[in-house]
Amino acid sequence: MRIDKYLWCIRVFKTRSQAAVSCKTDKVWVNDELVKASRELKLNDVIRVRKGPVHFSYQVINFPPARLGAKLVSSFATDVTAADELKKLELIRLQYKNERPRGLGRPTKKERRDLDDYTDFDFSEFDDADLNGPFTS
């Protein structure tokens, strides 16, 4: 099975064309070598996909006949992503946790006050020497 079709079937990418573009832009490796979208996979190959700053890794168990439901993916691929990559993903998620979700409109007066209290920091207690650091003369 082709790598782009496999990645689409196991739901790594939403469309097959996204999987092909990802291969073309050097974001997909099989057994630690860059691949084109037409690369044929074998059983037990390890696929590494870069999505943003995170590198996800999957091991091929079997080849699906068509695109799968999310519950069936585990019988065709095993997620072998390193723990430090998963930690990096969690840090990125935490970074955007406090952002206001899209579509909620403007914050209410109470929400705005809470945001101001949360983000307000008083810099008046520092003098210029503290801001320049210990290595300046």
C-alpha positions as a Markdown table, in Angstrom:
| # | Residue | x | y | z |
|---|---|---|---|---|
| 1 | Met | 0.0 | 0.0 | 0.0 |
| 2 | Arg | 1.2 | 3.5 | -0.8 |
| 3 | Ile | 2.3 | 5.6 | 2.2 |
| 4 | Asp | -0.1 | 8.5 | 1.4 |
| 5 | Lys | -3.0 | 6.2 | 1.2 |
| 6 | Tyr | -2.0 | 4.4 | 4.4 |
| 7 | Leu | -1.7 | 7.7 | 6.3 |
| 8 | Trp | -5.1 | 8.8 | 5.1 |
| 9 | Cys | -6.7 | 5.4 | 5.9 |
| 10 | Ile | -5.4 | 5.4 | 9.5 |
| 11 | Arg | -6.6 | 9.0 | 10.0 |
| 12 | Val | -3.3 | 10.7 | 10.4 |
| 13 | Phe | -4.5 | 13.2 | 7.7 |
| 14 | Lys | -7.9 | 14.3 | 6.8 |
| 15 | Thr | -7.5 | 13.9 | 3.1 |
| 16 | Arg | -5.2 | 11.8 | 0.9 |
| 17 | Ser | -4.0 | 14.9 | -0.9 |
| 18 | Gln | -2.8 | 16.4 | 2.5 |
| 19 | Ala | -0.9 | 13.2 | 3.0 |
| 20 | Ala | 0.7 | 13.4 | -0.4 |
| 21 | Val | 1.7 | 17.1 | 0.1 |
| 22 | Ser | 3.2 | 16.2 | 3.5 |
| 23 | Cys | 5.3 | 13.6 | 1.8 |
| 24 | Lys | 6.3 | 16.0 | -0.9 |
| 25 | Thr | 7.4 | 18.6 | 1.6 |
| 26 | Asp | 9.7 | 16.3 | 3.5 |
| 27 | Lys | 7.5 | 15.7 | 6.6 |
| 28 | Val | 7.2 | 11.9 | 6.4 |
| 29 | Trp | 10.0 | 9.3 | 7.0 |
| 30 | Val | 9.8 | 5.5 | 6.8 |
| 31 | Asn | 12.5 | 3.7 | 8.8 |
| 32 | Asp | 14.4 | 7.0 | 9.1 |
| 33 | Glu | 14.6 | 7.9 | 5.4 |
| 34 | Leu | 12.5 | 10.6 | 3.6 |
| 35 | Val | 9.9 | 9.1 | 1.3 |
| 36 | Lys | 7.7 | 10.2 | -1.6 |
| 37 | Ala | 4.0 | 9.6 | -1.6 |
| 38 | Ser | 4.3 | 6.6 | -3.9 |
| 39 | Arg | 6.5 | 4.6 | -1.5 |
| 40 | Glu | 5.2 | 1.1 | -0.9 |
| 41 | Leu | 5.0 | 0.1 | 2.8 |
| 42 | Lys | 5.8 | -3.3 | 4.3 |
| 43 | Leu | 4.7 | -4.8 | 7.6 |
| 44 | Asn | 6.5 | -3.5 | 10.7 |
| 45 | Asp | 7.7 | -0.4 | 9.0 |
| 46 | Val | 8.0 | 2.6 | 11.3 |
| 47 | Ile | 6.5 | 5.8 | 10.0 |
| 48 | Arg | 7.4 | 9.2 | 11.4 |
| 49 | Val | 5.2 | 12.2 | 10.6 |
| 50 | Arg | 6.0 | 15.8 | 11.5 |
| 51 | Lys | 2.9 | 17.9 | 12.2 |
| 52 | Gly | 4.0 | 21.3 | 13.4 |
| 53 | Pro | 6.8 | 20.9 | 16.0 |
| 54 | Val | 5.8 | 17.4 | 17.0 |
| 55 | His | 7.1 | 14.1 | 15.4 |
| 56 | Phe | 4.5 | 11.3 | 15.6 |
| 57 | Ser | 5.5 | 7.7 | 15.0 |
| 58 | Tyr | 3.5 | 4.7 | 13.9 |
| 59 | Gln | 4.3 | 1.1 | 13.3 |
| 60 | Val | 2.5 | -0.7 | 10.5 |
| 61 | Ile | 0.7 | -3.8 | 11.8 |
| 62 | Asn | -1.6 | -4.5 | 8.8 |
| 63 | Phe | -3.0 | -2.8 | 5.7 |
| 64 | Pro | -6.6 | -1.5 | 5.8 |
| 65 | Pro | -8.9 | -2.2 | 2.8 |
| 66 | Ala | -10.3 | 1.4 | 3.0 |
| 67 | Arg | -10.5 | 4.4 | 5.3 |
| 68 | Leu | -11.3 | 3.3 | 8.8 |
| 69 | Gly | -13.4 | 4.4 | 11.7 |
| 70 | Ala | -11.3 | 5.8 | 14.5 |
| 71 | Lys | -12.0 | 2.7 | 16.7 |
| 72 | Leu | -10.5 | 0.3 | 14.2 |
| 73 | Val | -7.2 | 2.2 | 13.6 |
| 74 | Ser | -5.5 | 0.3 | 16.5 |
| 75 | Ser | -5.8 | -3.0 | 14.6 |
| 76 | Phe | -3.8 | -1.6 | 11.6 |
| 77 | Ala | -1.2 | 0.8 | 13.2 |
| 78 | Thr | 0.4 | 1.1 | 16.6 |
| 79 | Asp | 1.3 | 4.6 | 18.0 |
| 80 | Val | 5.0 | 4.4 | 19.0 |
| 81 | Thr | 5.5 | 8.2 | 19.5 |
| 82 | Ala | 8.3 | 9.0 | 22.0 |
| 83 | Ala | 7.3 | 10.3 | 25.4 |
| 84 | Asp | 9.2 | 13.6 | 25.0 |
| 85 | Glu | 7.2 | 14.3 | 21.7 |
| 86 | Leu | 3.9 | 13.7 | 23.6 |
| 87 | Lys | 5.1 | 16.1 | 26.3 |
| 88 | Lys | 5.9 | 18.7 | 23.7 |
| 89 | Leu | 2.3 | 18.3 | 22.3 |
| 90 | Glu | 0.9 | 18.7 | 25.8 |
| 91 | Leu | 2.9 | 21.9 | 26.4 |
| 92 | Ile | 1.5 | 23.3 | 23.2 |
| 93 | Arg | -2.0 | 22.5 | 24.2 |
| 94 | Leu | -1.5 | 24.1 | 27.6 |
| 95 | Gln | -0.2 | 27.2 | 26.0 |
| 96 | Tyr | -3.4 | 27.8 | 24.1 |
| 97 | Lys | -5.7 | 26.7 | 26.9 |
| 98 | Asn | -6.3 | 30.2 | 28.2 |
| 99 | Glu | -7.3 | 31.7 | 24.9 |
| 100 | Arg | -10.9 | 32.5 | 24.4 |
| 101 | Pro | -12.6 | 30.0 | 22.1 |
| 102 | Arg | -13.8 | 31.3 | 18.7 |
| 103 | Gly | -17.4 | 32.3 | 18.3 |
| 104 | Leu | -18.1 | 33.3 | 21.9 |
| 105 | Gly | -18.2 | 37.0 | 21.1 |
| 106 | Arg | -16.8 | 39.8 | 23.2 |
| 107 | Pro | -16.1 | 39.1 | 26.8 |
| 108 | Thr | -18.6 | 40.3 | 29.4 |
| 109 | Lys | -17.6 | 43.1 | 31.8 |
| 110 | Lys | -16.9 | 40.5 | 34.6 |
| 111 | Glu | -14.8 | 38.3 | 32.2 |
| 112 | Arg | -12.8 | 41.3 | 31.1 |
| 113 | Arg | -12.1 | 42.3 | 34.7 |
| 114 | Asp | -11.0 | 38.8 | 35.5 |
| 115 | Leu | -8.7 | 38.8 | 32.5 |
| 116 | Asp | -7.2 | 42.2 | 33.5 |
| 117 | Asp | -6.6 | 40.9 | 37.0 |
| 118 | Tyr | -4.9 | 37.8 | 35.6 |
| 119 | Thr | -2.7 | 39.5 | 33.2 |
| 120 | Asp | -1.9 | 42.7 | 35.2 |
| 121 | Phe | 1.6 | 42.8 | 36.5 |
| 122 | Asp | 3.2 | 45.7 | 38.4 |
| 123 | Phe | 6.7 | 46.5 | 37.0 |
| 124 | Ser | 7.1 | 49.5 | 39.3 |
| 125 | Glu | 8.9 | 47.5 | 42.0 |
| 126 | Phe | 11.8 | 47.0 | 39.6 |
| 127 | Asp | 14.4 | 49.7 | 38.9 |
| 128 | Asp | 16.4 | 50.0 | 35.7 |
| 129 | Ala | 19.4 | 48.1 | 37.1 |
| 130 | Asp | 17.3 | 45.0 | 37.7 |
| 131 | Leu | 15.9 | 45.1 | 34.2 |
| 132 | Asn | 19.4 | 45.3 | 32.6 |
| 133 | Gly | 20.7 | 42.2 | 34.3 |
| 134 | Pro | 23.8 | 41.5 | 36.4 |
| 135 | Phe | 26.3 | 41.5 | 33.5 |
| 136 | Thr | 25.9 | 45.2 | 32.4 |
| 137 | Ser | 28.1 | 48.0 | 33.6 |
